[in-house]
Amino acid sequence: MSSSRNHNVRALTEGALLAALTIVLYVADVYTRILVYVVPVPIAILVVRHNLRTGLMAAAVSALGVGLILGPIDSVIVFVRVATLGLTLGVCLAKMLPWPRTIGIATIASLAQVVIDFMLAAALAKLSPSALLARIIDEFTVAGEQAVQIYEKIGMGEASLTLARQSMELMGNWLRLFLPVIVLGTAVLGALIVASIARWVLLRMKQRVVPAPPFAHWQLGWQWIWGLIAGIILLYVGQWMDIESISAVGRNVTMGFTLLYTVQGIAIIWHFFVKRKLPK
């Protein structure tokens, strides 16, 4: 009985401290924009050390605290961030799921967070999601044009200005063509960073965590090649039938698997460096 009571007191104490830390991290991120990947970590740690209920209560307290400081909109945003990625990652780490599966589930949670944030932004702006997306792309284009104007004012040469304009136009076109794979890649990177930070902190706290395979040992199964083949087939079928939606799917699938195999190639090179004990 006494042990259970002590555990509950410890859970409440840690919950209060980590909820306060989440509030501080979010408020600091609003002004610095460098702590976005750290905000979900305290709640994930709390779930690992105690349970999902304690983490959910701390997430709610964090949202209330942020709401008192910054307002209801930020309250919803911080709750979405910690309730999706933080709680999901905490459950995966607590259940000692294999590292690739943990990253996969965390990526889905990160994608859900992005979608909810985008829908919330569209609702606040009183725009449809497609209209908001078009505005974001237009603003990206305008920002590129303003950057070129700044380069021109500081005396950049004509050849360099032409190259800068072409680069900005290319980036805008890539954003339109590969937006789905860009969003997915960002979600994977975000999930990997948050999971790695949470795992590092848990190790420092002497908490048992699932081992993460070294990057040099990372490899894809042979079945993954079918994804690349399917993307190429969809791309050619879409172009042959002149159906842009099929071409867009094929284009993004092909780009996604190309990036994936690029990472695989880097892992192979890294393995060679490690095996030969070459300077990295």
Secondary structure, 3 states (H helix, E strand, C coil): CHHHHHHHHHHHHHHHHHHHHHHHHHHHHHHHCCCCCCCCHHHHHHHHHCCHHHHHHHHHHHHHHHHHHHCHHHHHHHHHHHHHHHHHHHHHHHCCCCHHHHHHHHHHHHHHHHHHHHHHHHHHHCCCHHHHHHHHHHHHHHHHHHHHHHHHHCCCCHHHHHHHHHHHHHHHHHHHHCHHHHHHHHHHHHHHHHHHHHHHHHHHCCCCCCCCCCHHHCCCCHHHHHHHHHHHHHHHHHHHHCCHHHHHHHHHHHHHHHHHHHHHHHHHHHHHHHHHCCCC
